[in-house]
Amino acid sequence: MSLTLLAGCIALGYRFPLSLPLGEAAAFRAWFGILILYGFAASILPVWVLLQPRDYISTWVLIIGVVLGFAGVAVSRPPMNAPFFTGWHSTTQGPLWPMLFILIACGAISGFHSLVAGGTTSKQLSKESDGKIIGFGAMLMEGAVATLAIACVSAGLLWAAPEGSALSFSGVLEEGGPIKAFGVGYGSLTAPFLTASIGTLVGITMLKTFVMTTLDTTVRVTRFITAELFGPKLPIFRNRVVASVLGVAAAYFVGSSGRWSVLWPVFASANQLVAALTLIILTAYLIGIKRPSGYTLYPAIFMLVTTMAALVWNAVRFLFPPAGESANLILGIACVVLLVLGGLVATEAPRSLRAARARVS
């Protein structure tokens, strides 16, 4: 029933599209405000009222989309059009190491997911042992989705396309960005079952469910962090409404003004830094309960070194750009701040691990 209603709402949206009698910039801010209000509601309402029903629908959209996508790959068997290797250095993104592990962000390892697991997922488990199935199963599913995404843009689109081709990777990416590139590629792969337009719609809808999940979960986790950081000293921030307003107000200011595009390139570094910290905490915990800890310790070291190297490279690039380009002080200062935080993590980590070993010795 829920999927039928979802499909019906999408069909109604195409038949009777909503538009606001405003200019383009004002309309953008208005729609963005509506999304922020949704995030605010998701932050303060119990999870069973909004998050769980929406996640249930999103799960089925994802499952159907993944099944159709892989079925399309199996039937159409498209060749890989993307080049296998383009070089060790990108003129826009930097060296393969360390930038690859930063640019992939959550696809490599995710500190944000650790916050979600601790603040939201853990509170919805029927029993603690379910965490193993959910955590490991989610990572397998994310790997499957990543594989499908690569197939969509590498095999579903043409990287050396004739001029004016609707499947040109560079053309689609320039026109509609990564979301449209995935959707058009997905529509190409599912051509044995769906028309190009319907396939593209299914692909974009599947992708949008991830965006909505990130939106409501991020605002909710921001409320938790705000309450934990400021609540002990300022009890007013323990109030879920007050803590949520602080997060959504900042999000609206950054997002509606377009400043998010300035801060976004540093997000991945912050995300990977939190991931390294999470692995260090897990290592200390495993040592404390006398369990093997190498499989968390060595990735923690790798991610900490990789993230710090990426921050150094970005800081130099933003603060001391090549001749003819202007410095980006906001991003440069953000990288320096994250470097300081990373240095604190690198300094404190050995102490914590030594203390954990001392407690069990």
Backbone hydrogen bonds, N-H to C=O, Kabsch-Sander energy under -0.5 kcal/mol:
donor,donor_aa,acceptor,acceptor_aa,energy
5,L,1,M,-2.4
6,L,2,S,-2.2
7,A,3,L,-2.6
8,G,4,T,-2.4
9,C,5,L,-2.5
10,I,6,L,-2.2
11,A,7,A,-2.4
12,L,8,G,-2.5
13,G,9,C,-2.3
14,Y,10,I,-1.8
15,R,11,A,-2.2
16,F,12,L,-3.7
22,L,20,L,-2.8
27,A,23,G,-3.0
28,F,24,E,-2.2
29,R,25,A,-2.1
30,A,26,A,-2.3
31,W,27,A,-2.7
32,F,28,F,-2.6
33,G,29,R,-2.2
34,I,30,A,-1.9
35,L,31,W,-2.1
36,I,32,F,-2.2
37,L,33,G,-2.4
38,Y,34,I,-2.1
39,G,35,L,-2.3
40,F,36,I,-2.4
41,A,37,L,-2.4
42,A,38,Y,-2.5
43,S,39,G,-1.5
44,I,40,F,-1.7
45,L,41,A,-2.1
49,V,46,P,-1.7
50,L,46,P,-1.0
52,Q,47,V,-3.2
54,R,50,L,-2.2
55,D,51,L,-2.9
56,Y,52,Q,-2.2
57,I,53,P,-2.0
58,S,54,R,-2.7
59,T,55,D,-2.4
60,W,56,Y,-1.6
61,V,57,I,-2.1
62,L,58,S,-2.5
63,I,59,T,-2.6
64,I,60,W,-2.6
65,G,61,V,-2.4
66,V,62,L,-2.9
67,V,63,I,-2.6
68,L,64,I,-2.5
69,G,65,G,-2.3
70,F,66,V,-2.7
71,A,67,V,-2.2
72,G,68,L,-2.4
73,V,69,G,-2.0
74,A,70,F,-2.4
75,V,71,A,-2.2
76,S,72,G,-2.8
77,R,73,V,-2.0
81,N,79,P,-0.6
81,N,154,S,-2.9
82,A,154,S,-1.0
90,S,94,G,-2.7
94,G,90,S,-1.7
96,L,88,W,-2.9
99,M,95,P,-1.0
100,L,96,L,-2.8
101,F,98,P,-0.6
102,I,98,P,-0.8
103,L,99,M,-3.3
104,I,100,L,-2.1
107,G,104,I,-2.2
108,A,105,A,-2.3
109,I,105,A,-2.0
111,G,271,N,-0.7
114,S,110,S,-0.8
115,L,111,G,-1.5
116,V,112,F,-2.2
117,A,113,H,-2.8
118,G,114,S,-1.9
119,G,115,L,-2.6
120,T,116,V,-2.8
121,T,116,V,-2.2
122,S,117,A,-2.0
123,K,120,T,-0.6
124,Q,121,T,-2.0
125,L,122,S,-0.8
130,D,127,K,-1.6
131,G,128,E,-1.9
132,K,129,S,-1.1
133,I,129,S,-0.7
134,I,130,D,-2.5
135,G,131,G,-2.7
136,F,132,K,-2.3
137,G,133,I,-2.3
138,A,134,I,-2.2
139,M,135,G,-1.7
140,L,136,F,-2.0
141,M,137,G,-2.3
142,E,138,A,-2.5
143,G,139,M,-2.1
144,A,140,L,-2.1
145,V,141,M,-2.5
146,A,142,E,-2.4
147,T,143,G,-2.1
148,L,144,A,-2.3
149,A,145,V,-2.6
150,I,146,A,-2.2
151,A,147,T,-2.1
152,C,148,L,-2.4
153,V,149,A,-1.9
154,S,150,I,-2.3
155,A,151,A,-2.5
156,G,151,A,-1.8
158,L,167,L,-3.2
159,W,157,L,-0.5
161,A,158,L,-0.6
165,S,162,P,-2.0
168,S,165,S,-1.2
169,F,158,L,-2.7
172,V,168,S,-2.8
173,L,169,F,-2.5
174,E,170,S,-2.2
175,E,171,G,-2.0
176,G,172,V,-2.9
177,G,173,L,-1.8
180,K,176,G,-0.8
181,A,177,G,-2.0
182,F,178,P,-2.4
183,G,179,I,-2.3
184,V,180,K,-3.1
185,G,181,A,-2.1
186,Y,182,F,-2.6
187,G,183,G,-2.4
188,S,184,V,-1.8
189,L,185,G,-2.0
190,T,186,Y,-2.1
191,A,188,S,-1.0
193,F,190,T,-2.0
194,L,190,T,-2.9
199,G,195,T,-3.1
200,T,196,A,-2.3
201,L,197,S,-2.1
202,V,198,I,-2.7
203,G,199,G,-2.5
204,I,200,T,-2.6
205,T,201,L,-2.6
206,M,202,V,-2.5
207,L,203,G,-2.0
208,K,204,I,-2.7
209,T,205,T,-1.5
210,F,206,M,-0.7
210,F,207,L,-0.8
211,V,207,L,-1.3
212,M,208,K,-2.4
213,T,209,T,-2.0
214,T,210,F,-2.4
215,L,211,V,-2.3
216,D,212,M,-2.3
217,T,213,T,-2.1
218,T,214,T,-2.4
219,V,215,L,-1.8
220,R,216,D,-1.7
221,V,217,T,-2.8
222,T,218,T,-2.4
223,R,219,V,-1.7
224,F,220,R,-1.8
225,I,221,V,-2.6
226,T,222,T,-2.7
227,A,223,R,-2.4
228,E,224,F,-2.3
229,L,225,I,-2.6
230,F,226,T,-2.6
231,G,226,T,-0.6
231,G,227,A,-1.4
233,K,230,F,-0.6
234,L,230,F,-3.3
237,F,234,L,-2.2
238,R,235,P,-2.0
239,N,236,I,-1.3
243,A,239,N,-2.7
244,S,240,R,-1.7
245,V,241,V,-2.5
246,L,242,V,-1.8
247,G,243,A,-1.2
248,V,244,S,-2.6
249,A,245,V,-2.4
250,A,246,L,-1.5
251,A,247,G,-2.2
252,Y,248,V,-2.6
253,F,249,A,-2.1
254,V,250,A,-2.4
255,G,251,A,-2.8
256,S,252,Y,-2.5
257,S,253,F,-1.1
258,G,254,V,-0.5
258,G,255,G,-0.8
259,R,254,V,-1.0
260,W,254,V,-1.3
261,S,258,G,-1.1
262,V,259,R,-1.1
263,L,259,R,-1.5
264,W,260,W,-2.4
266,V,263,L,-1.6
267,F,263,L,-0.6
267,F,264,W,-1.7
268,A,264,W,-0.7
270,A,266,V,-2.0
271,N,267,F,-2.8
272,Q,268,A,-2.5
273,L,269,S,-2.0
274,V,270,A,-2.1
275,A,271,N,-1.7
276,A,272,Q,-2.2
277,L,273,L,-2.1
278,T,274,V,-2.5
279,L,275,A,-2.3
280,I,276,A,-2.0
281,I,277,L,-2.3
282,L,278,T,-2.5
283,T,279,L,-2.1
284,A,280,I,-2.3
285,Y,281,I,-2.2
286,L,282,L,-2.7
287,I,283,T,-2.4
288,G,284,A,-2.1
289,I,285,Y,-1.5
290,K,287,I,-1.4
291,R,286,L,-3.0
296,T,293,S,-1.3
297,L,293,S,-2.5
298,Y,294,G,-2.1
300,A,296,T,-1.5
301,I,297,L,-2.2
302,F,298,Y,-2.4
303,M,299,P,-2.9
304,L,300,A,-2.2
305,V,301,I,-2.5
306,T,302,F,-2.7
307,T,303,M,-2.6
308,M,304,L,-2.3
309,A,305,V,-2.3
310,A,306,T,-2.3
311,L,307,T,-2.3
312,V,308,M,-2.3
313,W,309,A,-2.4
314,N,310,A,-2.6
315,A,311,L,-2.8
316,V,312,V,-2.3
317,R,313,W,-2.1
318,F,314,N,-2.9
319,L,315,A,-2.6
320,F,316,V,-2.3
325,E,322,P,-1.9
328,N,318,F,-2.5
329,L,327,A,-0.7
332,G,328,N,-2.4
333,I,329,L,-2.9
334,A,330,I,-2.2
335,C,331,L,-2.3
336,V,332,G,-2.0
337,V,333,I,-2.6
338,L,334,A,-2.3
339,L,335,C,-2.2
340,V,336,V,-2.2
341,L,337,V,-2.3
342,G,338,L,-2.9
343,G,339,L,-2.4
344,L,340,V,-2.1
345,V,341,L,-2.2
346,A,342,G,-2.7
347,T,343,G,-2.0
348,E,344,L,-2.7
349,A,345,V,-2.4
351,R,347,T,-0.7
352,S,348,E,-2.4
353,L,349,A,-2.5
354,R,350,P,-2.5
355,A,351,R,-2.4
356,A,352,S,-2.2
357,R,353,L,-2.3
358,A,354,R,-2.3
359,R,355,A,-1.8
360,V,356,A,-1.1
361,S,357,R,-1.0
